[in-house]
Amino acid sequence: IEKFPEIAQRMAEEGHELGLHSNRHDYMQHMTKEEALDDLSECQSILTETTGVSARLFRPPGGLYSQDLLDASRELGLSIVFWSVDPHDWDKEKASQVLPYLLSHASAGDIVLMHDLTEHSVSAALSFIDTMYAKGYEFCTVSELAALSGETLSPGTYYNRWKLAARSWQSSSARTRSTKPPKASMATCPTIRRCARFRSCGRRRRMESAWLCRRCMATR
């Protein structure tokens, strides 16, 4: 955040849900509770100072945790969020396998873990989003996904997916007209990169697909 404050600010302004990922990206399963509290408190302070956002979610590096880390998270009011679909998109040697893996493993209620470290991650994410959207899926934040399941996120508790009732997000009248499946969640949004395919239009931004941000829908 200190190195790229403008990206963090942009994410907050566009409505993405921001969470903590540690201050130094150390593996935290061997930290004492006090060490974890210091790390997460510093990370929270930097995030809030930069974006005005106080995070409620936390994903430890590598998905590694301990009881001390759970206790520290609970004390700071942080729910721990993992993932249910991991395509290992960071591995350049598996670039061609990322999209097929996503399409064969992701379903309603899943949390997909992706990164913005390589170009193939971004291109795979774009294709995945378009394909899932065409199938009737929608993407949402982790908190929205939990709400759709009827569950309230609890500090110090870890989550990696939710089981959603069929079309639980639709109104009763819409259920009789539509067969769209419920929402899934992207753990990382590919729009972090300033890709030429994107233009700024609020919370969600796509030129080629049918995505519309809330502001665009209101003025369409």
MITOR-936141 format. One record per residue (C-alpha): residue number from 1; x, y, z; residue in three letters. Coordinates in pm, whole numbers, plus 32768, in hexadecimal, padded with zeros to 4 digits. Example, Ala and Ser with C-alpha at 12.3 -4.5 7.8 and 13.67 -1.06 7.14 Angstrom:
<pts>
<n: 1 | east: 84CE | north: 7E3E | up: 830C | res: Ala>
<n: 2 | east: 8557 | north: 7F96 | up: 82CA | res: Ser>
</pts>
This chain:
<pts>
<n: 1 | east: 8000 | north: 8000 | up: 8000 | res: Ile>
<n: 2 | east: 8119 | north: 80F0 | up: 8052 | res: Glu>
<n: 3 | east: 81BE | north: 80A3 | up: 7F03 | res: Lys>
<n: 4 | east: 8080 | north: 80BD | up: 7E32 | res: Phe>
<n: 5 | east: 7F8E | north: 8199 | up: 7EF7 | res: Pro>
<n: 6 | east: 7ED8 | north: 820B | up: 7DBD | res: Glu>
<n: 7 | east: 7E70 | north: 80A5 | up: 7D6E | res: Ile>
<n: 8 | east: 7DE3 | north: 8072 | up: 7ECB | res: Ala>
<n: 9 | east: 7D29 | north: 81BC | up: 7EB3 | res: Gln>
<n: 10 | east: 7C9F | north: 8160 | up: 7D5F | res: Arg>
<n: 11 | east: 7C25 | north: 800F | up: 7DDB | res: Met>
<n: 12 | east: 7B6F | north: 80B5 | up: 7EFB | res: Ala>
<n: 13 | east: 7AD6 | north: 81C0 | up: 7E1C | res: Glu>
<n: 14 | east: 7A55 | north: 80BC | up: 7D27 | res: Glu>
<n: 15 | east: 79A3 | north: 7FF9 | up: 7E38 | res: Gly>
<n: 16 | east: 7A82 | north: 7EC7 | up: 7E5B | res: His>
<n: 17 | east: 7A8A | north: 7E24 | up: 7FB1 | res: Glu>
<n: 18 | east: 7BE2 | north: 7E54 | up: 804B | res: Leu>
<n: 19 | east: 7C7C | north: 7D60 | up: 8140 | res: Gly>
<n: 20 | east: 7DC7 | north: 7D2F | up: 81F2 | res: Leu>
<n: 21 | east: 7ED7 | north: 7C42 | up: 8178 | res: His>
<n: 22 | east: 7FDD | north: 7C8C | up: 8285 | res: Ser>
<n: 23 | east: 80CF | north: 7DAD | up: 8295 | res: Asn>
<n: 24 | east: 820E | north: 7CFF | up: 821F | res: Arg>
<n: 25 | east: 8181 | north: 7BC6 | up: 8178 | res: His>
<n: 26 | east: 822A | north: 7AE8 | up: 8278 | res: Asp>
<n: 27 | east: 8195 | north: 7990 | up: 82B2 | res: Tyr>
<n: 28 | east: 80D9 | north: 79C9 | up: 83F5 | res: Met>
<n: 29 | east: 8090 | north: 786E | up: 847D | res: Gln>
<n: 30 | east: 81C4 | north: 787D | up: 855A | res: His>
<n: 31 | east: 8183 | north: 79D9 | up: 85E4 | res: Met>
<n: 32 | east: 8114 | north: 7A0B | up: 874A | res: Thr>
<n: 33 | east: 7FC8 | north: 7AB6 | up: 8780 | res: Lys>
<n: 34 | east: 807C | north: 7BF7 | up: 87DC | res: Glu>
<n: 35 | east: 8151 | north: 7BEF | up: 86A1 | res: Glu>
<n: 36 | east: 801E | north: 7BB2 | up: 85CC | res: Ala>
<n: 37 | east: 7F65 | north: 7CD0 | up: 8676 | res: Leu>
<n: 38 | east: 8086 | north: 7DBD | up: 8630 | res: Asp>
<n: 39 | east: 809C | north: 7D57 | up: 84C2 | res: Asp>
<n: 40 | east: 7F27 | north: 7D6A | up: 847C | res: Leu>
<n: 41 | east: 7EF6 | north: 7EAC | up: 8540 | res: Ser>
<n: 42 | east: 8008 | north: 7F56 | up: 8478 | res: Glu>
<n: 43 | east: 7F76 | north: 7ED6 | up: 8332 | res: Cys>
<n: 44 | east: 7E1A | north: 7F4E | up: 8395 | res: Gln>
<n: 45 | east: 7EA4 | north: 80A4 | up: 83F4 | res: Ser>
<n: 46 | east: 7F50 | north: 80CF | up: 82A3 | res: Ile>
<n: 47 | east: 7E1A | north: 8060 | up: 81E4 | res: Leu>
<n: 48 | east: 7D36 | north: 814B | up: 82A3 | res: Thr>
<n: 49 | east: 7E24 | north: 8270 | up: 8283 | res: Glu>
<n: 50 | east: 7E44 | north: 8237 | up: 810C | res: Thr>
<n: 51 | east: 7CDC | north: 81E6 | up: 80AE | res: Thr>
<n: 52 | east: 7BFF | north: 8240 | up: 81D4 | res: Gly>
<n: 53 | east: 7B91 | north: 80D3 | up: 81E2 | res: Val>
<n: 54 | east: 7BA3 | north: 7FF9 | up: 8319 | res: Ser>
<n: 55 | east: 7BBE | north: 7E91 | up: 82A3 | res: Ala>
<n: 56 | east: 7AE5 | north: 7D7C | up: 8334 | res: Arg>
<n: 57 | east: 7B84 | north: 7C62 | up: 826D | res: Leu>
<n: 58 | east: 7CDC | north: 7BC4 | up: 827A | res: Phe>
<n: 59 | east: 7D8F | north: 7AB9 | up: 81B0 | res: Arg>
<n: 60 | east: 7ED9 | north: 7A40 | up: 8242 | res: Pro>
<n: 61 | east: 7FF7 | north: 7A09 | up: 814B | res: Pro>
<n: 62 | east: 7FF2 | north: 78AA | up: 80BF | res: Gly>
<n: 63 | east: 7EAC | north: 7864 | up: 8176 | res: Gly>
<n: 64 | east: 7F7D | north: 77F8 | up: 82A2 | res: Leu>
<n: 65 | east: 7EF6 | north: 783D | up: 83FE | res: Tyr>
<n: 66 | east: 7EFF | north: 77D7 | up: 856A | res: Ser>
<n: 67 | east: 7E21 | north: 77FB | up: 8699 | res: Gln>
<n: 68 | east: 7EE8 | north: 792E | up: 8703 | res: Asp>
<n: 69 | east: 7EA1 | north: 79CB | up: 85B1 | res: Leu>
<n: 70 | east: 7D2F | north: 797B | up: 85CD | res: Leu>
<n: 71 | east: 7D2A | north: 7A18 | up: 8728 | res: Asp>
<n: 72 | east: 7DDC | north: 7B51 | up: 86AB | res: Ala>
<n: 73 | east: 7CE8 | north: 7B6D | up: 8589 | res: Ser>
<n: 74 | east: 7BC2 | north: 7B4D | up: 8674 | res: Arg>
<n: 75 | east: 7C4B | north: 7C5F | up: 8756 | res: Glu>
<n: 76 | east: 7C6F | north: 7D48 | up: 862B | res: Leu>
<n: 77 | east: 7B15 | north: 7CF9 | up: 85A2 | res: Gly>
<n: 78 | east: 7B9A | north: 7C45 | up: 846D | res: Leu>
<n: 79 | east: 7AF6 | north: 7B1D | up: 83C1 | res: Ser>
<n: 80 | east: 7BEB | north: 7A3A | up: 830D | res: Ile>
<n: 81 | east: 7BA0 | north: 79F0 | up: 81A1 | res: Val>
<n: 82 | east: 7C47 | north: 78DE | up: 80DA | res: Phe>
<n: 83 | east: 7BE4 | north: 7854 | up: 7F87 | res: Trp>
<n: 84 | east: 7B41 | north: 7723 | up: 7EF1 | res: Ser>
<n: 85 | east: 7BD2 | north: 7739 | up: 7D8F | res: Val>
<n: 86 | east: 7D47 | north: 7770 | up: 7D58 | res: Asp>
<n: 87 | east: 7DC2 | north: 7759 | up: 7BED | res: Pro>
<n: 88 | east: 7F2D | north: 77A1 | up: 7C4F | res: His>
<n: 89 | east: 7F29 | north: 78BF | up: 7B58 | res: Asp>
<n: 90 | east: 8071 | north: 7944 | up: 7BE5 | res: Trp>
<n: 91 | east: 8129 | north: 781B | up: 7B4A | res: Asp>
<n: 92 | east: 8199 | north: 7880 | up: 79EB | res: Lys>
<n: 93 | east: 81D5 | north: 7715 | up: 7990 | res: Glu>
<n: 94 | east: 8061 | north: 76D0 | up: 79C4 | res: Lys>
<n: 95 | east: 7FE3 | north: 77FD | up: 7901 | res: Ala>
<n: 96 | east: 7F20 | north: 772E | up: 7805 | res: Ser>
<n: 97 | east: 7E73 | north: 766A | up: 791A | res: Gln>
<n: 98 | east: 7DE7 | north: 7790 | up: 79DD | res: Val>
<n: 99 | east: 7CAA | north: 77D4 | up: 7917 | res: Leu>
<n: 100 | east: 7C46 | north: 7664 | up: 78E6 | res: Pro>
<n: 101 | east: 7C78 | north: 7628 | up: 7A5A | res: Tyr>
<n: 102 | east: 7B9E | north: 7751 | up: 7AB6 | res: Leu>
<n: 103 | east: 7A85 | north: 76EE | up: 79CD | res: Leu>
<n: 104 | east: 7A82 | north: 7586 | up: 7A48 | res: Ser>
<n: 105 | east: 7A97 | north: 75D1 | up: 7BBD | res: His>
<n: 106 | east: 79DE | north: 7717 | up: 7C07 | res: Ala>
<n: 107 | east: 786E | north: 7715 | up: 7C61 | res: Ser>
<n: 108 | east: 7771 | north: 77E0 | up: 7D24 | res: Ala>
<n: 109 | east: 77ED | north: 7846 | up: 7E7D | res: Gly>
<n: 110 | east: 795E | north: 7810 | up: 7E32 | res: Asp>
<n: 111 | east: 7A74 | north: 7906 | up: 7E80 | res: Ile>
<n: 112 | east: 7B74 | north: 7910 | up: 7D68 | res: Val>
<n: 113 | east: 7CDB | north: 7968 | up: 7DBB | res: Leu>
<n: 114 | east: 7D99 | north: 7A26 | up: 7CAE | res: Met>
<n: 115 | east: 7EBA | north: 7B1A | up: 7C98 | res: His>
<n: 116 | east: 7F28 | north: 7C3D | up: 7BBF | res: Asp>
<n: 117 | east: 8094 | north: 7BD0 | up: 7BA5 | res: Leu>
<n: 118 | east: 8096 | north: 7B5A | up: 7A3B | res: Thr>
<n: 119 | east: 7FEB | north: 7BB2 | up: 78F4 | res: Glu>
<n: 120 | east: 7F5D | north: 7A52 | up: 78D2 | res: His>
<n: 121 | east: 7EAE | north: 7A7C | up: 7A22 | res: Ser>
<n: 122 | east: 7DFB | north: 7BB0 | up: 79A2 | res: Val>
<n: 123 | east: 7D9C | north: 7B19 | up: 7852 | res: Ser>
<n: 124 | east: 7D1F | north: 79D8 | up: 78F7 | res: Ala>
<n: 125 | east: 7C53 | north: 7AA0 | up: 79F0 | res: Ala>
<n: 126 | east: 7BB1 | north: 7B6B | up: 78D9 | res: Leu>
<n: 127 | east: 7B54 | north: 7A35 | up: 7813 | res: Ser>
<n: 128 | east: 7AD7 | north: 7985 | up: 794B | res: Phe>
<n: 129 | east: 79FC | north: 7AAB | up: 79AF | res: Ile>
<n: 130 | east: 7967 | north: 7AC9 | up: 7852 | res: Asp>
<n: 131 | east: 791F | north: 7954 | up: 783F | res: Thr>
<n: 132 | east: 7880 | north: 793F | up: 7997 | res: Met>
<n: 133 | east: 77B8 | north: 7A7A | up: 795A | res: Tyr>
<n: 134 | east: 7734 | north: 79E5 | up: 7815 | res: Ala>
<n: 135 | east: 76C2 | north: 78B5 | up: 78DD | res: Lys>
<n: 136 | east: 75FA | north: 799A | up: 79C3 | res: Gly>
<n: 137 | east: 76E6 | north: 79C0 | up: 7AE7 | res: Tyr>
<n: 138 | east: 7725 | north: 7B0B | up: 7B94 | res: Glu>
<n: 139 | east: 7855 | north: 7B75 | up: 7C5D | res: Phe>
<n: 140 | east: 7847 | north: 7C1C | up: 7DAF | res: Cys>
<n: 141 | east: 7915 | north: 7C6C | up: 7EE2 | res: Thr>
<n: 142 | east: 7957 | north: 7B71 | up: 7FF5 | res: Val>
<n: 143 | east: 786C | north: 7C24 | up: 80E5 | res: Ser>
<n: 144 | east: 7759 | north: 7C26 | up: 7FDE | res: Glu>
<n: 145 | east: 778D | north: 7AB3 | up: 7FA3 | res: Leu>
<n: 146 | east: 7771 | north: 7A6A | up: 8116 | res: Ala>
<n: 147 | east: 7634 | north: 7B3C | up: 812B | res: Ala>
<n: 148 | east: 759A | north: 7A7C | up: 800A | res: Leu>
<n: 149 | east: 75D0 | north: 793C | up: 80CE | res: Ser>
<n: 150 | east: 7526 | north: 79D6 | up: 81FD | res: Gly>
<n: 151 | east: 7663 | north: 79C8 | up: 82CC | res: Glu>
<n: 152 | east: 76FE | north: 7AE2 | up: 8397 | res: Thr>
<n: 153 | east: 7879 | north: 7AEE | up: 838D | res: Leu>
<n: 154 | east: 7912 | north: 7AB4 | up: 84E5 | res: Ser>
<n: 155 | east: 7A67 | north: 7B3C | up: 8550 | res: Pro>
<n: 156 | east: 7B6C | north: 7A2F | up: 8589 | res: Gly>
<n: 157 | east: 7AAE | north: 7935 | up: 84B2 | res: Thr>
<n: 158 | east: 7B2E | north: 78BE | up: 8362 | res: Tyr>
<n: 159 | east: 7A61 | north: 788A | up: 8225 | res: Tyr>
<n: 160 | east: 7AAF | north: 7808 | up: 80C9 | res: Asn>
<n: 161 | east: 795F | north: 77E6 | up: 8018 | res: Arg>
<n: 162 | east: 77E9 | north: 77F4 | up: 8052 | res: Trp>
<n: 163 | east: 76D3 | north: 770B | up: 7FEB | res: Lys>
<n: 164 | east: 75C5 | north: 77DB | up: 7F48 | res: Leu>
<n: 165 | east: 745C | north: 7780 | up: 7F19 | res: Ala>
<n: 166 | east: 73F7 | north: 7778 | up: 7DAA | res: Ala>
<n: 167 | east: 73BF | north: 78DD | up: 7D30 | res: Arg>
<n: 168 | east: 73C0 | north: 7955 | up: 7E99 | res: Ser>
<n: 169 | east: 7426 | north: 7AB0 | up: 7E23 | res: Trp>
<n: 170 | east: 72F9 | north: 7ADD | up: 7D3F | res: Gln>
<n: 171 | east: 71A8 | north: 7B72 | up: 7D94 | res: Ser>
<n: 172 | east: 7088 | north: 7A7C | up: 7DA9 | res: Ser>
<n: 173 | east: 6FF7 | north: 7AFD | up: 7C62 | res: Ser>
<n: 174 | east: 7144 | north: 7ADB | up: 7BAD | res: Ala>
<n: 175 | east: 7168 | north: 7971 | up: 7C1A | res: Arg>
<n: 176 | east: 7043 | north: 790D | up: 7B40 | res: Thr>
<n: 177 | east: 70E2 | north: 79AD | up: 7A0C | res: Arg>
<n: 178 | east: 7256 | north: 7967 | up: 7A2B | res: Ser>
<n: 179 | east: 733B | north: 783C | up: 7A4D | res: Thr>
<n: 180 | east: 7473 | north: 7906 | up: 7A9E | res: Lys>
<n: 181 | east: 754C | north: 7868 | up: 7BAE | res: Pro>
<n: 182 | east: 75AD | north: 7930 | up: 7CE1 | res: Pro>
<n: 183 | east: 76E4 | north: 79FE | up: 7D0F | res: Lys>
<n: 184 | east: 784F | north: 79A2 | up: 7D35 | res: Ala>
<n: 185 | east: 7969 | north: 7A7C | up: 7DB6 | res: Ser>
<n: 186 | east: 7ABA | north: 7AE0 | up: 7D29 | res: Met>
<n: 187 | east: 7BBF | north: 7B00 | up: 7E3A | res: Ala>
<n: 188 | east: 7C8C | north: 7BEC | up: 7D65 | res: Thr>
<n: 189 | east: 7C07 | north: 7CCF | up: 7C54 | res: Cys>
<n: 190 | east: 7CD5 | north: 7CDB | up: 7B11 | res: Pro>
<n: 191 | east: 7C87 | north: 7E4A | up: 7AE4 | res: Thr>
<n: 192 | east: 7DA0 | north: 7E98 | up: 7BD6 | res: Ile>
<n: 193 | east: 7E79 | north: 7EAC | up: 7AA1 | res: Arg>
<n: 194 | east: 7E48 | north: 7FD3 | up: 79BA | res: Arg>
<n: 195 | east: 7DFA | north: 7EF2 | up: 7895 | res: Cys>
<n: 196 | east: 7DA9 | north: 7F9E | up: 774C | res: Ala>
<n: 197 | east: 7C6A | north: 7ED4 | up: 7735 | res: Arg>
<n: 198 | east: 7BD5 | north: 7F90 | up: 7858 | res: Phe>
<n: 199 | east: 7B46 | north: 80E9 | up: 7883 | res: Arg>
<n: 200 | east: 7AE2 | north: 818E | up: 79C9 | res: Ser>
<n: 201 | east: 796D | north: 8177 | up: 7A05 | res: Cys>
<n: 202 | east: 793F | north: 8147 | up: 7B78 | res: Gly>
<n: 203 | east: 7933 | north: 8005 | up: 7C3A | res: Arg>
<n: 204 | east: 7944 | north: 7F0E | up: 7B1A | res: Arg>
<n: 205 | east: 79E8 | north: 7F5D | up: 79D0 | res: Arg>
<n: 206 | east: 79EA | north: 7E9E | up: 788A | res: Arg>
<n: 207 | east: 79DF | north: 7F10 | up: 7721 | res: Met>
<n: 208 | east: 79AC | north: 7DC5 | up: 766C | res: Glu>
<n: 209 | east: 78B6 | north: 7D12 | up: 7750 | res: Ser>
<n: 210 | east: 775C | north: 7D5A | up: 77D4 | res: Ala>
<n: 211 | east: 77D6 | north: 7DD6 | up: 7923 | res: Trp>
<n: 212 | east: 7749 | north: 7F20 | up: 7999 | res: Leu>
<n: 213 | east: 77A6 | north: 7FD2 | up: 7AD9 | res: Cys>
<n: 214 | east: 7698 | north: 8058 | up: 7BBD | res: Arg>
<n: 215 | east: 76CE | north: 81BA | up: 7B43 | res: Arg>
<n: 216 | east: 76B2 | north: 8153 | up: 79D5 | res: Cys>
<n: 217 | east: 7576 | north: 808D | up: 7A19 | res: Met>
<n: 218 | east: 74DC | north: 81B9 | up: 7AC5 | res: Ala>
<n: 219 | east: 751F | north: 829C | up: 799B | res: Thr>
<n: 220 | east: 74EF | north: 81A5 | up: 787F | res: Arg>
</pts>
